[in-house]
Amino acid sequence: QVQLVESGGGLVQAGGSLRLSCAASGRTFSAYSMGWFRQAPGKEREFVARISRSGISTYYTDSVKGRFTISRDNAKNTVYLQMNSLKPEDTAVYYCAAGPTYDWSYWGQGTQVTVSN
């Protein structure tokens, strides 16, 4: 069991940056792979990025590669998504997810990111 709470969303102009945070409960954080997903208006939820339990391995969907960076701080039970060079197409509700092996058993409530022209 793990509880996830996202924060850091908001309104930003195109080309700007935001840093999302996801705080996880408990001392078992390091046992979970972590991921970020997003759901834009009228679209299906899509994968954005993931990071391994160790934090060594990361993977991104092509549309954000080179712009977004996922990282984690196991001492703080927190995973981050640094989003640079934001585009209006990045507008979505962003969700944090956790699972032992990328199975995404647990989900946060989501945080809204809106990118204006």
HELIX and SHEET records of a PDB file:
HELIX    1   1 PHE A   29  ALA A   31  5                                   3    
HELIX    2   2 ASN A   74  LYS A   76  5                                   3    
HELIX    3   3 PRO A   88  ASP A   90  5                                   3    
SHEET    1   A 4 LEU A   4  SER A   7  0                                        
SHEET    2   A 4 LEU A  18  ALA A  24 -1                                        
SHEET    3   A 4 THR A  78  MET A  83 -1                                        
SHEET    4   A 4 PHE A  68  ASP A  73 -1                                        
SHEET    1   B 6 GLY A  10  GLN A  13  0                                        
SHEET    2   B 6 THR A 111  SER A 116  1                                        
SHEET    3   B 6 ALA A  92  GLY A  99 -1                                        
SHEET    4   B 6 SER A  33  GLN A  39 -1                                        
SHEET    5   B 6 GLU A  46  ILE A  51 -1                                        
SHEET    6   B 6 THR A  58  TYR A  60 -1                                        
SHEET    1   C 4 GLY A  10  GLN A  13  0                                        
SHEET    2   C 4 THR A 111  SER A 116  1                                        
SHEET    3   C 4 ALA A  92  GLY A  99 -1                                        
SHEET    4   C 4 TYR A 106  TRP A 107 -1                                        
END                                                                             
